[in-house]
Amino acid sequence: MTQHLRPAFGTFILFAVAFVIGGYFTFAAVQGDHGLFRRVQVNAEAEVLRAERDRLQAELAELHNLNRRLSDASLDLDLLDERARDVLGQLRLDEVILN
């Protein structure tokens, strides 16, 4: 006499729960707040911020240079003349304005 053993209903439930939990964690690893897509987005934002930081550092270095050139220790008279005319909105007689 042969008996057909059929899997218990509990085993089916166990595999179903394991599959659902595995699917949830897989979804969270890809789409979640700390998933792969979010990591790519954060890396792209970080690259944009690095470029902006580098641009701002260059601008800051230029401003430090201008500040040093206008200091009392080493006054650049040409730069002082240029800045004063720019602020006051005046021109010398030998200058020509091009628009």
Residue pairs with C-beta under 8 A, 6 or more apart in sequence:
28 35
29 35
29 36
30 36
30 37
31 37
32 38
66 79
68 74
69 75
69 76
69 79
70 76
70 79
70 80
70 83
85 91
85 92
91 97
